[in-house]
Amino acid sequence: MDRHIPFETLHNFRDLGGYPAADGLRVRPGRLFRADSLGKLRPDTADWDRFLALGIGTVIDLRHPWEARDRGRIPEHDSFAYRNLSIEHRPYDQPSLTPDVEPGPYLSARFMEVAEDGTKELAAALELVAGAKEGLVFHCASGKDRTGQFAALVLGLLGVPDEVIVEDFTLTELATPALLADWRARNGGRSPAWPSFGRAPEAVMRLFLAALRERHGSLDAYVSQALGMDVEALKSALRARLLEPVPTGRPEPVLRRATPGDAALLVRLRDTAALWQLARGIRQWQPGEKTEAHFVDRMREGEVWLSYSGGAVTGAYELWWDDPAAWGPRPPEAGYVHRLMTTPHTAPPGTGRALLAHAEARIGAAGRPYARLDCLSANSRLRAYYEAAGYTVVGEQRAKEDGTGSPYAVTLMEKRLGRDGT
């Protein structure tokens, strides 16, 4: 489920595998990684063993040489080659920015500076990715800006859609608290002056991709004209090395009831789903809205279920036995499905429907004839999904409360169940 590979000292180490790409293929897992500073790794530690086990043959350090010198570089090892390619030529001090600086316009402008200044280094880094025979990782300090920009170039050349590139950039949001904690530890406990330090809002990458195309016409034209590379040969090499067919015949989902020990996992799953939505312009969920306490409360007052496929988490849902905030006072005639979510790009097709069918079976087994749910009134895509699953619109609640004092409108949907819950 989680693209972040767990380390004790690294917080933003991710596998880029699994993303949809050109010609109906996907990015091959276990071949291309992005990370925060690998200078934090130390030999003879569990983190070092975990890193070596990934089979990485090339490490690209996108930081300035002084960063590698003063803050440390990855220890040397015979299993991989190390290259320091500093793509950023005009350093800037993010922690000292004033609160009025908007991250989207500001950071996207810095990305464009890198795109114009760092052409030699970017071309060299792309050649390394295209020619690598084993796994490859590239990193900067936090694994967000320079790393995110280079990831966007590689993913774009692989034919990964813009919304997925944006989504990949925003996943740093899951690591932001740990990155901030590290910064405070290095700086005597004080906090950055810029509230957006360590953040990765979708507007940054969206604006950068738009600006790059406005200036150069297309990503291909940028690579050809600004980087001076044979773009067709580069794409062919990248795709031959990094793309594979989408697997078929994946195992059927297995569901189990969640326990309080799963609360952190559920928060992570929901925040990942929220970032997926935001990258596509869907404003239904925001990261950080639901805490572990929320999911523990739902387990106590109703049910929460997790879905697995091949041993990996692929989704979850909540089942409530009443929902007065959306539906008002009602007799005990329905179950209410909430937070139906699947893991982006890794859940097998049909996982959402399988979760919904499981919820309906649970409702039917409780002797209740209706399955009910609601979705944001502005989310026509989600409404169509539920209509295709047999739900009909039965009303609208124009001022549902979310617990924060911010009312919003939801569409109320209902499905009459058969005796067997279908």
C-alpha positions as a LaTeX table, in Angstrom:
\begin{tabular}{lrrr}
\hline
Residue & $x$ (\AA) & $y$ (\AA) & $z$ (\AA) \\
\hline
Met1 & 0.00 & 0.00 & 0.00 \\
Asp2 & 2.62 & 2.53 & 1.10 \\
Arg3 & 5.21 & 3.69 & $-1.42$ \\
His4 & 7.44 & 4.84 & 1.43 \\
Ile5 & 9.94 & 2.11 & 2.28 \\
Pro6 & 10.43 & 2.15 & 6.06 \\
Phe7 & 13.82 & 3.22 & 7.43 \\
Glu8 & 14.74 & 4.53 & 10.86 \\
Thr9 & 16.77 & 7.49 & 9.59 \\
Leu10 & 15.24 & 8.08 & 6.13 \\
His11 & 11.72 & 9.46 & 5.86 \\
Asn12 & 11.01 & 9.92 & 2.15 \\
Phe13 & 12.47 & 6.84 & 0.43 \\
Arg14 & 9.98 & 5.63 & $-2.19$ \\
Asp15 & 9.60 & 3.09 & $-4.97$ \\
Leu16 & 8.32 & 4.66 & $-8.21$ \\
Gly17 & 7.10 & 1.28 & $-9.46$ \\
Gly18 & 3.48 & 0.55 & $-10.27$ \\
Tyr19 & 2.51 & 3.86 & $-11.87$ \\
Pro20 & 0.58 & 3.62 & $-15.18$ \\
Ala21 & 2.72 & 4.55 & $-18.17$ \\
Ala22 & 2.83 & 4.52 & $-21.97$ \\
Asp23 & 1.11 & 1.87 & $-24.11$ \\
Gly24 & $-0.88$ & 0.40 & $-21.22$ \\
Leu25 & 2.31 & $-0.62$ & $-19.37$ \\
Arg26 & 3.37 & 0.28 & $-15.84$ \\
Val27 & 6.61 & 1.34 & $-14.17$ \\
Arg28 & 8.48 & $-1.76$ & $-13.03$ \\
Pro29 & 8.66 & $-2.02$ & $-9.21$ \\
Gly30 & 12.03 & $-2.35$ & $-7.51$ \\
Arg31 & 14.04 & $-0.59$ & $-10.22$ \\
Leu32 & 13.70 & 3.16 & $-9.67$ \\
Phe33 & 13.67 & 4.88 & $-6.28$ \\
Arg34 & 13.62 & 8.45 & $-4.95$ \\
Ala35 & 14.79 & 9.49 & $-1.49$ \\
Asp36 & 15.79 & 12.11 & 1.02 \\
Ser37 & 19.47 & 12.43 & 1.94 \\
Leu38 & 21.21 & 9.07 & 1.91 \\
Gly39 & 24.01 & 10.72 & 3.85 \\
Lys40 & 22.06 & 9.73 & 6.95 \\
Leu41 & 22.83 & 6.05 & 6.33 \\
Arg42 & 25.57 & 4.39 & 8.39 \\
Pro43 & 27.30 & 1.02 & 7.83 \\
Asp44 & 26.56 & $-1.85$ & 10.21 \\
Thr45 & 23.02 & $-0.68$ & 10.93 \\
Ala46 & 19.62 & $-2.15$ & 10.08 \\
Asp47 & 19.00 & 0.78 & 7.71 \\
Trp48 & 22.22 & 0.05 & 5.82 \\
Asp49 & 21.34 & $-3.62$ & 5.45 \\
Arg50 & 17.86 & $-2.69$ & 4.29 \\
Phe51 & 19.28 & $-0.32$ & 1.69 \\
Leu52 & 21.79 & $-2.84$ & 0.33 \\
Ala53 & 19.06 & $-5.49$ & 0.09 \\
Leu54 & 17.25 & $-3.36$ & $-2.53$ \\
Gly55 & 19.87 & $-4.25$ & $-5.13$ \\
Ile56 & 20.69 & $-0.66$ & $-6.09$ \\
Gly57 & 23.61 & $-0.30$ & $-8.48$ \\
Thr58 & 23.60 & 3.49 & $-8.98$ \\
Val59 & 23.12 & 6.39 & $-6.54$ \\
Ile60 & 22.58 & 9.90 & $-7.96$ \\
Asp61 & 23.06 & 12.70 & $-5.43$ \\
Leu62 & 21.33 & 15.84 & $-6.75$ \\
Arg63 & 22.61 & 18.10 & $-3.96$ \\
His64 & 25.28 & 20.78 & $-4.11$ \\
Pro65 & 28.81 & 19.46 & $-3.50$ \\
Trp66 & 28.99 & 21.51 & $-0.29$ \\
Glu67 & 25.87 & 19.72 & 0.99 \\
Ala68 & 27.46 & 16.34 & 0.36 \\
Arg69 & 30.65 & 17.54 & 2.04 \\
Asp70 & 29.11 & 19.29 & 5.07 \\
Arg71 & 26.07 & 17.06 & 5.68 \\
Gly72 & 27.48 & 13.76 & 4.51 \\
Arg73 & 27.10 & 11.50 & 1.49 \\
Ile74 & 26.16 & 7.85 & 1.32 \\
Pro75 & 28.99 & 5.59 & 2.52 \\
Glu76 & 31.00 & 3.91 & $-0.21$ \\
His77 & 30.24 & 0.30 & $-1.11$ \\
Asp78 & 31.33 & $-2.03$ & $-3.89$ \\
Ser79 & 27.71 & $-2.81$ & $-4.85$ \\
Phe80 & 26.89 & 0.64 & $-6.26$ \\
Ala81 & 28.38 & 3.60 & $-8.10$ \\
Tyr82 & 27.91 & 7.13 & $-6.72$ \\
Arg83 & 27.50 & 10.31 & $-8.79$ \\
Asn84 & 27.03 & 13.82 & $-7.46$ \\
Leu85 & 25.15 & 15.87 & $-10.08$ \\
Ser86 & 24.07 & 19.21 & $-8.63$ \\
Ile87 & 21.14 & 20.28 & $-10.80$ \\
Glu88 & 20.42 & 23.44 & $-8.77$ \\
His89 & 22.73 & 26.39 & $-9.56$ \\
Arg90 & 20.95 & 29.14 & $-7.62$ \\
Pro91 & 20.57 & 28.07 & $-3.97$ \\
Tyr92 & 17.74 & 29.54 & $-1.92$ \\
Asp93 & 16.89 & 29.39 & 1.78 \\
Gln94 & 13.42 & 27.89 & 2.19 \\
Pro95 & 13.30 & 27.87 & 6.02 \\
Ser96 & 13.85 & 31.66 & 6.14 \\
Leu97 & 11.09 & 32.61 & 3.71 \\
Thr98 & 8.32 & 34.80 & 5.10 \\
Pro99 & 4.84 & 33.39 & 5.73 \\
Asp100 & 3.29 & 35.39 & 2.88 \\
Val101 & 5.25 & 33.43 & 0.21 \\
Glu102 & 2.87 & 31.10 & $-1.65$ \\
Pro103 & 4.55 & 27.73 & $-2.21$ \\
Gly104 & 2.96 & 26.99 & $-5.60$ \\
Pro105 & 4.20 & 29.99 & $-7.58$ \\
Tyr106 & 7.44 & 30.32 & $-5.62$ \\
Leu107 & 8.66 & 26.73 & $-5.87$ \\
Ser108 & 7.51 & 26.22 & $-9.45$ \\
Ala109 & 9.59 & 29.29 & $-10.40$ \\
Arg110 & 12.61 & 27.74 & $-8.65$ \\
Phe111 & 11.98 & 24.51 & $-10.56$ \\
Met112 & 12.07 & 26.46 & $-13.82$ \\
Glu113 & 15.42 & 27.95 & $-12.79$ \\
Val114 & 16.74 & 24.44 & $-12.29$ \\
Ala115 & 15.31 & 23.38 & $-15.66$ \\
Glu116 & 17.23 & 26.21 & $-17.37$ \\
Asp117 & 20.44 & 26.20 & $-15.29$ \\
Gly118 & 20.99 & 22.49 & $-14.67$ \\
Thr119 & 20.73 & 21.19 & $-18.23$ \\
Lys120 & 24.14 & 19.53 & $-18.24$ \\
Glu121 & 23.53 & 17.73 & $-14.95$ \\
Leu122 & 19.94 & 16.79 & $-15.79$ \\
Ala123 & 21.06 & 15.27 & $-19.10$ \\
Ala124 & 23.80 & 13.30 & $-17.35$ \\
Ala125 & 21.34 & 12.04 & $-14.73$ \\
Leu126 & 18.85 & 10.94 & $-17.40$ \\
Glu127 & 21.62 & 9.06 & $-19.22$ \\
Leu128 & 22.45 & 7.24 & $-15.99$ \\
Val129 & 18.82 & 6.22 & $-15.47$ \\
Ala130 & 18.49 & 5.03 & $-19.07$ \\
Gly131 & 21.71 & 3.01 & $-18.90$ \\
Ala132 & 21.44 & 1.51 & $-15.42$ \\
Lys133 & 21.45 & $-2.29$ & $-15.42$ \\
Glu134 & 20.36 & $-2.61$ & $-11.79$ \\
Gly135 & 18.23 & $-0.56$ & $-9.42$ \\
Leu136 & 18.85 & 3.18 & $-9.23$ \\
Val137 & 18.03 & 5.81 & $-6.59$ \\
Phe138 & 18.25 & 9.58 & $-6.86$ \\
His139 & 18.00 & 11.95 & $-3.92$ \\
Cys140 & 18.51 & 15.47 & $-2.59$ \\
Ala141 & 18.18 & 16.72 & 1.00 \\
Ser142 & 14.49 & 16.14 & 1.80 \\
Gly143 & 13.60 & 14.17 & $-1.33$ \\
Lys144 & 11.05 & 16.78 & $-2.34$ \\
Asp145 & 12.05 & 19.58 & $-4.74$ \\
Arg146 & 15.13 & 18.61 & $-6.74$ \\
Thr147 & 14.19 & 14.96 & $-6.40$ \\
Gly148 & 10.56 & 15.71 & $-7.27$ \\
Gln149 & 11.51 & 17.70 & $-10.34$ \\
Phe150 & 13.82 & 14.97 & $-11.64$ \\
Ala151 & 11.17 & 12.33 & $-10.91$ \\
Ala152 & 8.71 & 14.37 & $-12.98$ \\
Leu153 & 11.10 & 14.37 & $-15.96$ \\
Val154 & 11.70 & 10.62 & $-15.78$ \\
Leu155 & 8.04 & 9.75 & $-15.25$ \\
Gly156 & 6.95 & 12.11 & $-18.03$ \\
Leu157 & 9.36 & 10.46 & $-20.49$ \\
Leu158 & 7.93 & 7.09 & $-19.46$ \\
Gly159 & 4.46 & 8.30 & $-20.43$ \\
Val160 & 3.09 & 8.58 & $-16.89$ \\
Pro161 & 0.06 & 10.94 & $-16.89$ \\
Asp162 & 0.39 & 14.43 & $-15.40$ \\
Glu163 & $-2.06$ & 13.77 & $-12.58$ \\
Val164 & 0.05 & 10.80 & $-11.44$ \\
Ile165 & 3.24 & 12.89 & $-11.61$ \\
Val166 & 1.50 & 15.52 & $-9.47$ \\
Glu167 & 0.31 & 12.83 & $-7.06$ \\
Asp168 & 3.82 & 11.40 & $-6.77$ \\
Phe169 & 5.16 & 14.85 & $-5.87$ \\
Thr170 & 2.54 & 15.36 & $-3.15$ \\
Leu171 & 3.35 & 12.07 & $-1.39$ \\
Thr172 & 6.14 & 13.91 & 0.41 \\
Glu173 & 3.28 & 15.32 & 2.54 \\
Leu174 & 3.22 & 11.93 & 4.31 \\
Ala175 & 6.85 & 12.50 & 5.35 \\
Thr176 & 6.57 & 16.21 & 6.22 \\
Pro177 & 6.22 & 15.78 & 10.03 \\
Ala178 & 9.36 & 13.64 & 10.20 \\
Leu179 & 11.31 & 15.98 & 7.89 \\
Leu180 & 10.32 & 18.93 & 10.07 \\
Ala181 & 11.34 & 17.07 & 13.20 \\
Asp182 & 14.78 & 16.43 & 11.68 \\
Trp183 & 15.16 & 20.10 & 10.76 \\
Arg184 & 14.24 & 21.21 & 14.28 \\
Ala185 & 16.71 & 18.72 & 15.75 \\
Arg186 & 19.49 & 20.19 & 13.59 \\
Asn187 & 18.51 & 23.77 & 14.49 \\
Gly188 & 18.24 & 23.83 & 18.24 \\
Gly189 & 14.55 & 23.03 & 18.41 \\
Arg190 & 13.35 & 26.15 & 16.57 \\
Ser191 & 10.85 & 25.97 & 13.72 \\
Pro192 & 11.30 & 27.25 & 10.16 \\
Ala193 & 9.99 & 30.78 & 9.55 \\
Trp194 & 8.20 & 29.54 & 6.41 \\
Pro195 & 5.04 & 27.56 & 7.29 \\
Ser196 & 5.26 & 25.72 & 3.95 \\
Phe197 & 8.75 & 24.34 & 4.61 \\
Gly198 & 8.70 & 20.58 & 3.99 \\
Arg199 & 5.29 & 20.72 & 2.33 \\
Ala200 & 4.54 & 19.47 & $-1.19$ \\
Pro201 & 1.21 & 20.96 & $-2.36$ \\
Glu202 & $-0.05$ & 19.81 & $-5.74$ \\
Ala203 & 0.01 & 23.37 & $-7.11$ \\
Val204 & 3.83 & 23.32 & $-7.20$ \\
Met205 & 4.12 & 20.47 & $-9.69$ \\
Arg206 & 1.03 & 21.46 & $-11.64$ \\
Leu207 & 2.40 & 24.98 & $-12.20$ \\
Phe208 & 5.88 & 23.68 & $-13.06$ \\
Leu209 & 4.60 & 21.29 & $-15.72$ \\
Ala210 & 2.46 & 24.05 & $-17.21$ \\
Ala211 & 5.37 & 26.52 & $-17.21$ \\
Leu212 & 7.75 & 24.01 & $-18.80$ \\
Arg213 & 5.30 & 23.36 & $-21.64$ \\
Glu214 & 4.53 & 27.06 & $-22.08$ \\
Arg215 & 8.23 & 27.85 & $-22.50$ \\
His216 & 9.32 & 24.80 & $-24.51$ \\
Gly217 & 6.13 & 23.45 & $-26.08$ \\
Ser218 & 6.39 & 19.97 & $-24.59$ \\
Leu219 & 8.52 & 17.80 & $-22.35$ \\
Asp220 & 9.98 & 16.11 & $-25.43$ \\
Ala221 & 10.94 & 19.49 & $-26.89$ \\
Tyr222 & 12.58 & 20.53 & $-23.63$ \\
Val223 & 14.68 & 17.37 & $-23.52$ \\
Ser224 & 15.60 & 17.67 & $-27.19$ \\
Gln225 & 16.30 & 21.40 & $-27.37$ \\
Ala226 & 17.36 & 22.46 & $-23.87$ \\
Leu227 & 19.10 & 19.24 & $-22.81$ \\
Gly228 & 20.42 & 18.46 & $-26.30$ \\
Met229 & 19.42 & 14.79 & $-26.14$ \\
Asp230 & 17.98 & 12.38 & $-28.70$ \\
Val231 & 14.59 & 12.24 & $-27.04$ \\
Glu232 & 13.27 & 9.25 & $-28.98$ \\
Ala233 & 16.35 & 7.18 & $-28.21$ \\
Leu234 & 16.17 & 8.26 & $-24.56$ \\
Lys235 & 12.51 & 7.33 & $-24.24$ \\
Ser236 & 13.12 & 4.00 & $-25.93$ \\
Ala237 & 15.95 & 3.16 & $-23.51$ \\
Leu238 & 14.01 & 4.31 & $-20.43$ \\
Arg239 & 10.89 & 2.40 & $-21.40$ \\
Ala240 & 12.79 & $-0.79$ & $-22.27$ \\
Arg241 & 14.44 & $-0.77$ & $-18.85$ \\
Leu242 & 11.68 & 0.52 & $-16.63$ \\
Leu243 & 8.30 & $-0.53$ & $-18.04$ \\
Glu244 & 6.49 & $-3.85$ & $-17.87$ \\
Pro245 & 2.99 & $-5.24$ & $-18.59$ \\
Val246 & 0.38 & $-4.78$ & $-15.89$ \\
Pro247 & 0.03 & $-8.08$ & $-13.99$ \\
Thr248 & $-3.11$ & $-10.12$ & $-14.56$ \\
Gly249 & $-4.80$ & $-12.72$ & $-12.42$ \\
Arg250 & $-4.05$ & $-11.06$ & $-9.11$ \\
Pro251 & $-5.46$ & $-12.77$ & $-5.98$ \\
Glu252 & $-8.98$ & $-12.05$ & $-4.81$ \\
Pro253 & $-9.16$ & $-9.62$ & $-1.89$ \\
Val254 & $-9.27$ & $-11.02$ & 1.62 \\
Leu255 & $-11.00$ & $-8.89$ & 4.25 \\
Arg256 & $-10.47$ & $-8.73$ & 7.98 \\
Arg257 & $-11.98$ & $-6.54$ & 10.66 \\
Ala258 & $-9.66$ & $-3.76$ & 11.79 \\
Thr259 & $-8.45$ & $-3.42$ & 15.38 \\
Pro260 & $-7.13$ & $-0.35$ & 17.24 \\
Gly261 & $-3.61$ & $-1.43$ & 16.29 \\
Asp262 & $-4.52$ & $-0.69$ & 12.66 \\
Ala263 & $-5.44$ & 2.96 & 13.32 \\
Ala264 & $-2.12$ & 4.42 & 12.10 \\
Leu265 & $-2.34$ & 2.31 & 8.93 \\
Leu266 & $-5.87$ & 3.59 & 8.29 \\
Val267 & $-4.79$ & 7.22 & 8.73 \\
Arg268 & $-1.98$ & 6.66 & 6.23 \\
Leu269 & $-4.33$ & 4.96 & 3.78 \\
Arg270 & $-6.83$ & 7.80 & 3.98 \\
Asp271 & $-4.19$ & 10.51 & 3.61 \\
Thr272 & $-2.79$ & 8.72 & 0.55 \\
Ala273 & $-6.26$ & 8.57 & $-0.97$ \\
Ala274 & $-6.76$ & 12.27 & $-0.20$ \\
Leu275 & $-3.55$ & 13.17 & $-2.05$ \\
Trp276 & $-4.71$ & 11.06 & $-5.01$ \\
Gln277 & $-7.93$ & 13.08 & $-5.09$ \\
Leu278 & $-6.23$ & 16.47 & $-4.81$ \\
Ala279 & $-3.88$ & 15.65 & $-7.69$ \\
Arg280 & $-6.99$ & 15.23 & $-9.84$ \\
Gly281 & $-8.76$ & 18.38 & $-8.68$ \\
Ile282 & $-11.16$ & 16.52 & $-6.36$ \\
Arg283 & $-11.59$ & 18.47 & $-3.12$ \\
Gln284 & $-13.56$ & 15.92 & $-1.08$ \\
Trp285 & $-10.83$ & 14.86 & 1.36 \\
Gln286 & $-7.83$ & 16.68 & 2.82 \\
Pro287 & $-4.78$ & 14.97 & 4.38 \\
Gly288 & $-4.70$ & 15.11 & 8.16 \\
Glu289 & $-8.46$ & 15.43 & 8.66 \\
Lys290 & $-8.89$ & 12.05 & 10.38 \\
Thr291 & $-6.72$ & 10.96 & 13.28 \\
Glu292 & $-6.11$ & 7.54 & 14.79 \\
Ala293 & $-8.74$ & 8.39 & 17.42 \\
His294 & $-11.37$ & 8.75 & 14.69 \\
Phe295 & $-10.81$ & 5.21 & 13.44 \\
Val296 & $-10.71$ & 3.76 & 16.95 \\
Asp297 & $-14.05$ & 5.47 & 17.66 \\
Arg298 & $-15.55$ & 4.02 & 14.48 \\
Met299 & $-14.36$ & 0.53 & 15.47 \\
Arg300 & $-16.04$ & 0.95 & 18.85 \\
Glu301 & $-19.32$ & 2.36 & 17.52 \\
Gly302 & $-19.51$ & 0.38 & 14.27 \\
Glu303 & $-17.14$ & $-1.62$ & 12.10 \\
Val304 & $-13.98$ & $-0.92$ & 10.10 \\
Trp305 & $-12.70$ & $-3.45$ & 7.56 \\
Leu306 & $-9.36$ & $-3.80$ & 5.75 \\
Ser307 & $-8.80$ & $-5.51$ & 2.40 \\
Tyr308 & $-5.66$ & $-7.43$ & 1.45 \\
Ser309 & $-4.43$ & $-8.92$ & $-1.82$ \\
Gly310 & $-1.30$ & $-11.04$ & $-1.92$ \\
Gly311 & $-0.55$ & $-10.00$ & 1.64 \\
Ala312 & $-0.60$ & $-6.26$ & 0.88 \\
Val313 & $-3.24$ & $-3.80$ & 2.08 \\
Thr314 & $-5.45$ & $-2.73$ & $-0.81$ \\
Gly315 & $-8.34$ & $-0.84$ & 0.79 \\
Ala316 & $-10.71$ & $-0.24$ & 3.67 \\
Tyr317 & $-14.16$ & 0.99 & 4.62 \\
Glu318 & $-16.19$ & 2.03 & 7.65 \\
Leu319 & $-19.66$ & 0.70 & 8.44 \\
Trp320 & $-21.90$ & 2.83 & 10.66 \\
Trp321 & $-25.25$ & 1.78 & 12.11 \\
Asp322 & $-26.66$ & 5.30 & 12.16 \\
Asp323 & $-25.72$ & 8.60 & 10.53 \\
Pro324 & $-27.82$ & 11.48 & 11.87 \\
Ala325 & $-25.43$ & 14.15 & 10.54 \\
Ala326 & $-26.30$ & 13.28 & 6.95 \\
Trp327 & $-29.56$ & 11.36 & 7.18 \\
Gly328 & $-31.22$ & 12.69 & 10.32 \\
Pro329 & $-33.01$ & 10.46 & 12.86 \\
Arg330 & $-33.91$ & 7.12 & 11.23 \\
Pro331 & $-35.21$ & 3.74 & 12.41 \\
Pro332 & $-32.65$ & 0.87 & 12.47 \\
Glu333 & $-33.24$ & $-0.05$ & 8.83 \\
Ala334 & $-29.87$ & 0.62 & 7.18 \\
Gly335 & $-26.10$ & 0.43 & 7.39 \\
Tyr336 & $-24.11$ & 3.47 & 6.32 \\
Val337 & $-20.90$ & 3.03 & 4.34 \\
His338 & $-18.17$ & 5.62 & 4.87 \\
Arg339 & $-14.57$ & 6.15 & 3.77 \\
Leu340 & $-14.57$ & 3.47 & 1.11 \\
Met341 & $-10.98$ & 3.70 & $-0.14$ \\
Thr342 & $-8.50$ & 1.67 & $-2.16$ \\
Thr343 & $-4.74$ & 1.98 & $-2.54$ \\
Pro344 & $-3.87$ & 4.06 & $-5.63$ \\
His345 & $-2.23$ & 2.08 & $-8.48$ \\
Thr346 & $-1.70$ & $-1.07$ & $-6.43$ \\
Ala347 & $-5.20$ & $-2.33$ & $-5.60$ \\
Pro348 & $-6.42$ & $-4.94$ & $-8.14$ \\
Pro349 & $-9.27$ & $-3.78$ & $-10.39$ \\
Gly350 & $-12.62$ & $-4.28$ & $-8.71$ \\
Thr351 & $-11.34$ & $-3.88$ & $-5.16$ \\
Gly352 & $-13.73$ & $-1.01$ & $-4.46$ \\
Arg353 & $-16.71$ & $-3.03$ & $-5.66$ \\
Ala354 & $-15.56$ & $-5.99$ & $-3.56$ \\
Leu355 & $-15.42$ & $-3.78$ & $-0.46$ \\
Leu356 & $-18.86$ & $-2.37$ & $-1.22$ \\
Ala357 & $-20.31$ & $-5.85$ & $-1.70$ \\
His358 & $-18.79$ & $-6.94$ & 1.61 \\
Ala359 & $-20.37$ & $-3.97$ & 3.38 \\
Glu360 & $-23.74$ & $-4.77$ & 1.83 \\
Ala361 & $-23.45$ & $-8.37$ & 2.99 \\
Arg362 & $-22.68$ & $-7.19$ & 6.52 \\
Ile363 & $-25.71$ & $-4.90$ & 6.46 \\
Gly364 & $-27.94$ & $-7.68$ & 5.15 \\
Ala365 & $-26.66$ & $-10.08$ & 7.80 \\
Ala366 & $-27.73$ & $-7.54$ & 10.43 \\
Gly367 & $-31.28$ & $-7.74$ & 9.10 \\
Arg368 & $-31.30$ & $-4.24$ & 7.63 \\
Pro369 & $-32.74$ & $-3.81$ & 4.13 \\
Tyr370 & $-30.88$ & $-0.67$ & 3.01 \\
Ala371 & $-27.27$ & 0.23 & 2.31 \\
Arg372 & $-26.76$ & 3.99 & 2.42 \\
Leu373 & $-23.90$ & 6.35 & 1.76 \\
Asp374 & $-23.24$ & 9.93 & 0.79 \\
Cys375 & $-20.75$ & 11.73 & $-1.41$ \\
Leu376 & $-19.81$ & 15.36 & $-1.89$ \\
Ser377 & $-22.46$ & 16.92 & $-4.11$ \\
Ala378 & $-19.78$ & 18.40 & $-6.37$ \\
Asn379 & $-18.16$ & 14.98 & $-6.94$ \\
Ser380 & $-20.04$ & 13.77 & $-10.01$ \\
Arg381 & $-17.42$ & 11.12 & $-10.72$ \\
Leu382 & $-17.97$ & 9.38 & $-7.39$ \\
Arg383 & $-21.74$ & 9.68 & $-7.73$ \\
Ala384 & $-21.55$ & 7.90 & $-11.12$ \\
Tyr385 & $-19.42$ & 5.16 & $-9.56$ \\
Tyr386 & $-22.05$ & 4.44 & $-6.91$ \\
Glu387 & $-24.90$ & 4.63 & $-9.42$ \\
Ala388 & $-23.13$ & 1.97 & $-11.49$ \\
Ala389 & $-23.04$ & $-0.17$ & $-8.31$ \\
Gly390 & $-26.83$ & 0.04 & $-7.97$ \\
Tyr391 & $-27.27$ & 3.06 & $-5.70$ \\
Thr392 & $-29.86$ & 5.73 & $-6.42$ \\
Val393 & $-29.99$ & 9.35 & $-5.34$ \\
Val394 & $-32.68$ & 9.87 & $-2.73$ \\
Gly395 & $-31.91$ & 13.37 & $-1.47$ \\
Glu396 & $-29.35$ & 15.96 & $-0.52$ \\
Gln397 & $-28.08$ & 17.25 & 2.79 \\
Arg398 & $-26.96$ & 20.82 & 2.19 \\
Ala399 & $-25.27$ & 21.42 & 5.54 \\
Lys400 & $-23.61$ & 18.22 & 6.79 \\
Glu401 & $-21.19$ & 18.97 & 9.64 \\
Asp402 & $-17.70$ & 17.45 & 9.50 \\
Gly403 & $-16.91$ & 18.08 & 13.16 \\
Thr404 & $-14.84$ & 21.20 & 12.42 \\
Gly405 & $-17.74$ & 23.62 & 12.09 \\
Ser406 & $-17.53$ & 23.71 & 8.28 \\
Pro407 & $-20.82$ & 22.51 & 6.75 \\
Tyr408 & $-20.86$ & 21.08 & 3.23 \\
Ala409 & $-23.45$ & 19.63 & 0.84 \\
Val410 & $-23.65$ & 15.88 & 0.21 \\
Thr411 & $-25.74$ & 13.75 & $-2.10$ \\
Leu412 & $-27.61$ & 10.95 & $-0.28$ \\
Met413 & $-27.65$ & 7.57 & $-2.04$ \\
Glu414 & $-29.39$ & 4.33 & $-1.16$ \\
Lys415 & $-29.57$ & 0.71 & $-2.34$ \\
Arg416 & $-32.33$ & $-1.74$ & $-1.46$ \\
Leu417 & $-30.77$ & $-5.07$ & $-0.51$ \\
Gly418 & $-32.09$ & $-8.54$ & $-1.11$ \\
Arg419 & $-32.43$ & $-11.05$ & 1.66 \\
Asp420 & $-28.86$ & $-12.19$ & 1.14 \\
Gly421 & $-27.51$ & $-8.64$ & 1.34 \\
Thr422 & $-27.14$ & $-8.16$ & $-2.41$ \\
\hline
\end{tabular}
